Amino acid sequence: KDPIIRPQTKAVAIPGVKDPDGKQIYDFTIWVTASQYALNTIKQVDYQFGHKSFNLKTRISSDGSNGFLVSYRGWGCLSGMVLSVLYKTVPQMSCTLICVKA
C-alpha cells in the first residue's frame, strides 16, 4: 500500500528530424509509477506544460494501464512541470506534484 507516486520521463531522438533552427526533434513521454494499490486509486493525471512553445498547455490521461502516460514531439524537455493527480475515492481531492529537473 505504498502511496508514493513517481513521475518518469523518456526522450527518443527522431533520426534525421530537426526544427528550422537545426535543433534535434524528440518524442517525449511522461508517466507516473506507483504501487498497483496507489495506481488503482487514481482517476486521472493532468500534466501542465508551462513553456510558451506549447500550444496545448495541459494534457490529461485517465488510462492507468500505461501509468497515465502522455507524449509530445518537440526539440526540448522542460526543466520543471506540474502534475495534478485526481483520485477516484475522494473526487474533490487532488495532489499536485511540481517536478524540477535536478
C-alpha positions in Angstrom: 0.0 0.0 0.0 2.9 2.3 -0.8 1.3 5.7 -1.7 4.4 7.2 -3.3 3.9 8.4 -6.9 7.0 8.9 -9.0 7.0 10.8 -12.3 9.0 9.2 -15.1 10.2 10.6 -18.4 11.8 9.3 -21.6 13.2 11.1 -24.7 13.8 9.4 -28.0 15.6 11.3 -30.8 13.9 11.1 -34.2 16.7 10.3 -36.6 17.2 13.0 -39.3 14.4 15.3 -38.0 15.3 18.8 -36.9 13.4 22.0 -36.4 14.0 25.1 -38.7 16.8 26.2 -36.3 18.6 22.9 -36.6 17.6 21.6 -33.1 17.1 17.8 -32.8 13.5 16.7 -32.5 12.5 14.1 -29.9 9.4 12.1 -28.9 8.9 12.7 -25.2 6.8 10.6 -22.9 5.8 11.3 -19.3 4.0 8.9 -16.9 3.8 8.0 -13.3 4.9 4.9 -11.4 3.5 3.7 -8.1 2.4 0.6 -6.4 -0.6 -1.1 -8.0 -2.6 -0.1 -4.9 -1.8 3.6 -5.5 -2.4 3.4 -9.2 -5.8 1.9 -8.6 -6.8 4.9 -6.5 -6.0 7.4 -9.3 -8.8 8.7 -11.6 -6.6 10.9 -13.9 -3.3 12.8 -14.1 -3.2 16.3 -15.5 0.2 17.4 -16.9 0.7 21.1 -17.2 3.3 22.3 -19.7 4.3 25.8 -18.8 6.6 26.7 -21.6 5.4 29.3 -24.2 6.2 27.0 -27.1 3.4 24.6 -26.1 0.1 25.3 -27.9 -1.6 22.7 -25.7 -0.6 23.6 -22.2 -2.5 20.8 -20.4 -2.7 17.2 -21.3 -4.9 14.7 -19.4 -4.6 11.0 -19.1 -7.2 8.7 -17.5 -5.5 5.5 -18.7 -4.0 3.8 -15.7 -2.9 0.8 -17.7 0.1 2.7 -19.1 0.8 4.8 -16.0 -1.3 7.7 -17.1 1.1 8.4 -20.0 1.1 11.4 -22.2 3.5 12.3 -25.0 4.6 15.1 -27.2 7.1 15.7 -30.0 9.5 18.7 -29.7 13.0 20.0 -29.5 13.5 20.1 -25.8 12.4 18.8 -22.4 11.1 21.0 -19.7 13.2 21.8 -16.6 10.0 21.6 -14.5 6.3 20.9 -14.8 3.2 20.5 -12.6 1.3 17.2 -12.4 -2.1 17.1 -10.7 -3.4 13.7 -9.6 -7.1 13.3 -9.1 -8.3 10.4 -7.1 -11.3 8.0 -7.5 -12.2 7.6 -3.9 -12.4 11.3 -3.0 -13.4 13.1 -6.2 -12.7 16.6 -4.8 -9.2 15.6 -3.5 -6.2 16.0 -5.7 -2.4 16.1 -5.2 -0.1 18.4 -7.1 3.5 17.5 -7.8 5.9 20.1 -9.0 8.7 18.3 -10.9 12.0 20.1 -11.3 15.0 18.7 -13.2 17.9 18.2 -10.9 
